[in-house]
């Protein structure tokens, strides 16, 4: 999926990263770019896992919980199911405000 940062702004055209959202914020997934996340997984594996968990373009997400201390990991609702992610990995998911 696309969503690479633009050279002009250094920001992704899709907006923010899922890992930047705070508890209670809702958004819509606009893409997955594993270059935004931090992982030790082989290339392509983080993106594959995110897609398998339902983090695909157009899905709706909401941050339900932030762990203490450090607000990491986070619990999110993706459409109708709940999962936990490290913020570093969640930064691979590009989001835009929910409509």
C-alpha positions in Angstrom: 0.0 0.0 0.0 1.1 3.5 -0.5 1.6 6.2 2.1 5.2 7.1 1.8 6.3 10.5 3.2 6.4 13.3 0.6 9.8 14.9 0.0 8.2 18.4 0.4 6.7 17.9 3.9 8.3 14.7 5.2 4.8 13.6 6.2 2.7 10.9 4.8 -0.2 11.9 2.5 -2.4 9.7 4.6 -1.9 11.8 7.7 -0.8 10.4 11.1 0.5 7.1 12.2 -1.7 4.8 14.4 1.1 4.8 17.0 0.6 8.6 17.5 -3.1 8.3 18.5 -4.2 8.8 22.1 -6.7 6.9 24.1 -10.2 7.6 22.8 -9.1 8.8 19.3 -10.8 7.3 16.3 -9.4 7.1 12.8 -9.6 5.4 9.4 -6.7 3.4 8.0 -5.3 4.8 4.8 -2.3 2.5 4.3 0.5 0.4 5.8 4.1 1.3 5.4 6.4 -0.8 7.5 9.2 1.8 7.0 7.4 3.9 9.6 7.5 1.1 12.2 10.4 -0.3 14.2 10.7 -4.0 14.0 13.2 -6.8 13.8 11.0 -8.8 11.5 12.1 -9.7 8.0 11.1 -7.1 5.3 7.4 -7.4 4.4 6.5 -9.4 7.5 5.2 -6.5 9.7 3.0 -5.3 6.8 1.7 -8.9 6.3 0.8 -9.2 10.0 -0.9 -5.9 10.1 -3.1 -6.8 7.1 -3.9 -10.2 8.7 -5.1 -8.4 11.8 -7.5 -6.3 9.7 -5.5 -3.1 9.5 -6.4 -2.6 5.8 -7.3 0.6 4.0 -10.7 1.8 5.0 -11.0 0.0 8.3 -11.9 2.0 11.3 -9.8 2.0 14.5 -10.1 3.4 18.0 -7.5 3.4 20.7 -9.2 1.8 23.8 -6.4 1.6 26.3 -2.8 2.8 26.8 -0.6 0.7 29.1 1.1 2.2 32.2 3.8 3.4 32.3 4.8 4.9 28.9 1.4 4.4 27.2 2.8 1.4 25.4 1.5 -1.1 24.2 -2.0 0.1 23.1 -5.2 -1.8 22.8 -7.2 -0.9 19.7 -10.5 -1.8 18.2 -10.3 -2.6 14.5 -13.8 -2.7 13.1 -15.5 -5.2 15.5 -12.5 -6.8 17.2 -9.8 -5.8 19.7 -6.1 -6.3 19.6 -2.9 -5.0 21.3 0.0 -3.5 19.5 3.4 -1.9 20.4 3.4 1.7 19.4 6.6 1.2 17.5 4.8 -1.4 15.2 1.6 0.7 15.1 3.7 3.5 13.5 3.6 1.4 10.3 -0.1 2.0 10.0 -1.2 5.3 8.4 -4.5 6.8 9.5 -6.7 9.8 8.8 -9.4 11.3 11.0 -12.6 9.1 11.1 -15.4 10.4 9.0 
